[in-house]
Amino acid sequence: MSPNLGLYAIFLNEDKWISKIEFIYKLKVNCDCAEQRHREFLQWLYRTPFSRVKRSRSGGILFY
């Protein structure tokens, strides 16, 4: 799966890292998780090893 990260970057700030759990919570609150693309992205996030995330200057997502 190759998720469209730009779609989810709107929930992040460019100047502040947030935790993986906080990012997942924001997605669950703001996205319809019954929709397959959101559900697949959340599953991808759970499997991907990272601890912090923020928006890049180009509008993508940086994982740390």
Order of alpha helices (4+ residues) and beta strands (2+ residues): alpha-beta-alpha-alpha-beta-beta
